Amino acid sequence: MVKIKKSSSIIGVIVFLLLIIAISIVAFTVYLKNAGYDFSTWSIKDAIAYVNSNEKVKASLALEIPFSQDGSVDCKLYKNYTIVLSKDGIKWYNKSGKLLQENALTLTRPVLRSSDKYMAIADIAGRDIYFYKDKTLLWSRKLDNQIINANVSKDGYCTVVTQSKEYKASVQVIDLNGVDKYTKLCAEDIVLGAKSIHNGQDVLITKVVTDSVKTGTQLEFNNIYQEKPFATVSIADSLLPIVISQGENEIAVGQNVILFMDKQGKEVWRKRADSIFCVAPNSEKYVIIAGTFTSTSGVTKQQVLVLNAKGEEVYSFDQPENITGMHLNGDELALITQKSVYLYTLKGNKLGQYSARNEIKDAYLVGGNEAVVISGGTISLVKIQAKE
């Protein structure tokens, strides 16, 4: 009888321990899921390292700025400021999360456009536009027609696309003093966007062209002193809504093609992809794109490609997961996904990772392995720990 009691006691202890282990595993799995862990790469060692890294990142949280998630708030990094723009006004925060300045505005659908030095606040579908340098308002205007889109060049020229009953679109370039420098009326063309280039001497207009079968894009290069464009580049089967300046060259990006053009408006090269997810907007030396590409051998991969000005592949590496955005700071590249920010070198070496509980809207590298992350109604400055 004694032996039977001992055996039952041992079995009870074992069952209890197994129950504790099972509960711990479930709790650990739930924690990983909430923390954004990718279970497709599951391993005990990787999961423990992920938890350690995630806790260190949380501990290094430097600031949190809350904002409304009603869809009317635009958050961006401008110079050394974190900008929060809403229908009621604009706020400037420093790196420590301190509110530096607040200007009251009345806007319907505000958007922020900026370059390295200048920033414009445009009311899309409204008529108001405000132009800043740092925290100083240089000029403001109420335009004659509704604003469709806006762009700010590094030289301080603000290009605005508007619409009216008389014309499908009007392209207007305004200088640093708030004075009109160039206007072009587009009676029949749908204009996606426009920008001042080449130190304000030229204007690049992106138009939609359609026929009975396909919808394409026409990139029109205009000199501000000439009536007709000096060059046009057309893509018959793709929309190219993104146009990025790189020195005196222009890069147009669509869903499955990227186009590189020189100062004269001539096509230098184009590269096709199965799908392009995003492009790094602030690279001065390379063209950095993330997408799905098929090699000459027929192998299809999701990759990040680093191309030079000749369209030649300098570096390439596989994506950790689907990328929604990128930001470059020096030789460090932030790869933004739905709930993570991966830190890589241009050569494809992983340096670290930050995971958010909520969906990430955007992220910007600010140096020193730090990033401003916009997620779940909060702007956070986090330090991404080095990969262990």
Number of C-alpha atoms within 10 A of each C-alpha: 5 7 8 9 10 11 11 12 12 12 12 12 12 12 12 12 12 12 12 12 12 12 12 12 12 12 12 15 15 13 13 18 13 13 20 20 22 14 11 6 9 10 10 8 8 12 18 13 13 22 16 12 21 22 13 16 20 15 11 15 14 16 17 17 17 14 18 13 12 8 8 15 20 18 20 21 19 18 16 12 19 23 21 22 24 24 17 15 16 20 19 21 18 14 15 14 17 12 15 11 11 15 12 11 15 12 22 17 16 24 22 22 18 23 18 15 15 24 27 25 21 27 24 19 17 19 18 22 22 18 26 18 18 16 16 10 13 16 16 16 14 12 14 12 17 20 22 21 21 26 22 26 22 18 17 25 26 29 28 25 25 26 22 13 8 11 14 15 25 24 24 22 25 20 16 16 12 16 12 14 16 19 16 17 16 16 14 10 16 17 24 18 25 27 25 30 24 17 13 21 13 20 25 24 23 27 22 21 19 14 8 5 6 10 14 16 22 19 23 19 24 22 19 18 10 9 9 12 17 13 14 17 16 16 17 15 15 19 22 25 16 17 22 18 21 19 12 12 19 19 20 20 23 22 18 19 19 22 20 24 21 16 14 12 20 15 17 13 15 15 12 15 17 14 16 22 20 20 25 20 19 18 18 12 12 20 25 24 22 27 23 20 20 15 9 7 6 8 8 12 15 21 21 27 25 22 17 14 16 12 17 14 14 13 14 17 16 14 18 15 15 16 24 17 23 26 22 23 16 12 10 21 26 27 26 25 21 19 17 25 27 21 29 18 15 22 16 18 13 16 18 19 21 25 24 21 13 17 16 22 18 21 25 23 25 20 12 11 17 18 21 22 25 24 21 16 18 18 24 21 25 23 24 26 19 12 13 9
